[in-house]
Amino acid sequence: MRKNIITIKNLSKSFGNRRILKEINFDINEGDIACIIGPSGSGKSTLLRCINLLEYPDSGKIIYDGKNILTGEYNINKYRSKVGMVFQQFNLFNNLNVIQNCTIGPIKVLRQDPKEAYKTAMKYLTQVQMSSFAEAKPKQLSGGQKQRVAIARALSMNSRVLLFDEPTSALDPETVGEVLKTMKNLASSGLTMIIVTHEMAFAREVSNKIVFMDQGIILEEGHPDNILTNPKHERTKTFLSRFIINE
């Protein structure tokens, strides 16, 4: 039985009078590839940002390795180093080159020796096929290349879980494929991933769990073969109507 890594219990979040997340509950086990899908404004990105504590939940629990990280007693930087985030807009430091972007976190946060950090970063840049761009600045890279560097940067923190917030939404159609290919390779390596995406074919191919959200709640979740081909909830059926393949 795979080990549980993250459990979300009754998680809620509001912005002013607008309730974005309404008592969300779900589990992530080691090796899970969970794709969160749903219409725009359903709370998907907010949920991811709460898991990473870029937004602080109003109530509920985020249990990581058996401990509630919302108690105020947990080292948040240590947690974030293990639960990394890959953003829509890459969020690279434009004044640093590729290798510096990938080593600054391990050196400053993890207190790694610079030589060790360099070696680790180059390993992951090689994995995402960006090692030859180690000295390049972000402005010299395409969108797809920037996103692959962002993935290598997150991996360089020795993350156990990677959160992807619509990682292809800012890319042109020609570069979407290269990022999805990189993510497929990561999925096959056993890395635990939570992915907010609109790429249904990708979700079906790589994930072992689909979570469908609408209006701040999880309407249904389960194996891709069930959710994407035979959803139970009418709202899910409507959302997926152009994607559903009857087999």
N, C-alpha and C positions, 0 to 999 in steps of 0.2 A: 504493500500500500504506500502510495506516494505521500511524502510529508507535507502538511499544511504550512504555507508560508504567511499568507495574509488572510485574515477574516475581517470582513466589514459587517458591523452590527448596528442596525437602526441609525444609519448616518443621515443627518439632515443638514442642509445649508440654505440660508436665505441671503439675499442682497436687498436691504431695505425691507419693503413689504412683500417682495417677490420671493416666493419659496421655490428654490431651484431643485433641491434634492429632498425627497420625502421618505425617510426611514429606509434607506437602501441596505440590503443584506446580500452578500455573496462571499464565496470562498475561492481562494487561489492556492492550488497545490504546486509543489515542485514540478517543473516541466510543463505546466499548463501554458497553452497559447489561447488566451481568451480575447475574442474580438467583441467590442462593444459597438453596437449599431443602433440606428434610430434617426428620426428626423432632426433637423437643425433646431436648437433650442430645447432639446429634451434633457439636457444636463450631463451629457457624456463627458465633455471636456472639464466641466466643473468637478465631476466625480474623480477624474484622473488627477486634477490639481489638488483635490482634497487628500487623495491617497499619498501624494508627494509632499503634502503640507505647504504647497504654494498658496493655497486657500485653507483657512482653518475652519473645520466643521463647527456648526453650532451645537450639535449633540451627537451622541453615538460613540462607537468605539472603532478604532483601527488596531487590530491585534496582529503584531508582527512577531513571529517566532514565540508565540505564547504570551507576549506582553503588550498591554495597551499603550501605544505610543502617545496618546492624548492626555496622559496623566500629569505631564509636566516634569516627570522624573527621567524621561528618556532623552538620550543625546540625539537631537534632531539631525545634526550634521552627519553623525555616524549612520543614522537611518537612511538619510538621503544618498549617502555613498553606496548603500546596498540596494536602494530602490531608485534607479536612475530614470531620467526623463529625456525624451527626444521630442523636440517641439516642432510645430508647423513651420515656423520661420527660422529654424536652425539655431539661432541665438549664439553664433560663434563670435569670438572677440575679433573684430576687424583689424585691430592693431597688432595682433599676434599671428604668426604663421600657423600652419596646420599642426606641426608637432608641438608647438607651444600651447595651442588650444587643448591638446590631448594630455599634456603633462602638468599644466598649471594646477588642476584639481588634485591629482595624486600627490604633488609636492606640497601644496599649501594646506590641504585638508587632511590627507592621509599621512602626511609627513614622510613620504617615501624619499629615498635617496634619488637624486636626479638621474643617475645612470640607470637605476632600476625602473624609474618612471618612463624614461626614454625607451628602454627595451620593451616594456609592456605596451606602450603606445604604438611602437612600430609593429609589434605583433598584430595588434588589432587593425591598424591601418592596412597592413598586408591582407588581413582577412577580408576587409571591405574593398580591396583593390585600390587603395589610395596612398600606398607607401611612396610612390614616385612623386607625389605632390607634397611631401613632408615640409619642404621649405617654402611652399607657395602661400600667399596671403588669401583670405577668403574672397576678396574681390576678383581674384584671378580664376575662380572656380565657377562651374555651372551650378544650378540649383541642386541637381542630383548629386553632384560631387560634394557640395556643402552638407547635404543631408547624410551622406555616407561618412563624412568626417564627424558629424555630430553623433552618429551611432558609435563610431570608434572612440570618441571622447567619453561617452557614457560607459562603454565597455572597459575603458582604461581605469575606471574607478573600481573595478572588480565587482560590478553590480551583480546581485543575485536575481533581480527582477528589473526588466526594462519596461517603462511606460511610454507608449507612442501616441502622441496626440495628433491624429490625422496627418501622418508624416509625408503624404504625397499631395496634400491639398494645395500647396504653394508651388508645385512643380508643373512644368509644361508636359504635355502628353508623351513627348519623346524621352523624358528622363524619369517618368513614373516607373517604367519597367525595371530600370537598373536598381532603384531603391527597393522595390518589391522583391527582386531577385536576392538582394543582400539580406532582406528580412527572412525570406524563405530559408536561406542558408543558416541563419541564426536559429530559426525554429527547429531545423533538423539537427542542430548541435545540442539541443536539450535545454537551451536558455528559457527561463520563465518570462513570458511576455504578456502584457495587457495592452491591447491596441484599439484605439478609437479609429474607425475607418468607414469609408463609404465604398471601398473596393470589395464587392460581394464575392466575386470569383476568387480573389485572394483569401478572403475570410474562410470560404468553404474549403479551399485547398490546404491551408496551413493550420487552422485552429482545431482544437478539440472541444471548445466551448464557445457558444454564441450567447451574448447577453443583449436582449432588445429592450431599449429604454424609450419611454415616451412620457412627456410632461413630468419629469422628475422622479419617475418610479420605474422599476424593472417589471415589465409586463410578463416576460417569459425568458427562460434561459434553458440551454441544453446543448446536445450535440448538433453540429452543423447540418447533418443529414436530416435531423428532425425539424429544426427551426427554419432552415432555408427551403425545405421542400414540403413540409407539412406543419406549418405553424398552427397553434391552437386558438390564439386570440385574434379577433377580427381586425384589430388595429395593426397587428403584425402582418396579417394577410394583405391588408391594403398597402402597407409600406413596401412589402416585398413582392407585390403583384408582378412587377416587370422583371424580377429576378428569379422567381420560383421555377424550378425545373421538375416536372413530374416524371418519375422514372418507373 
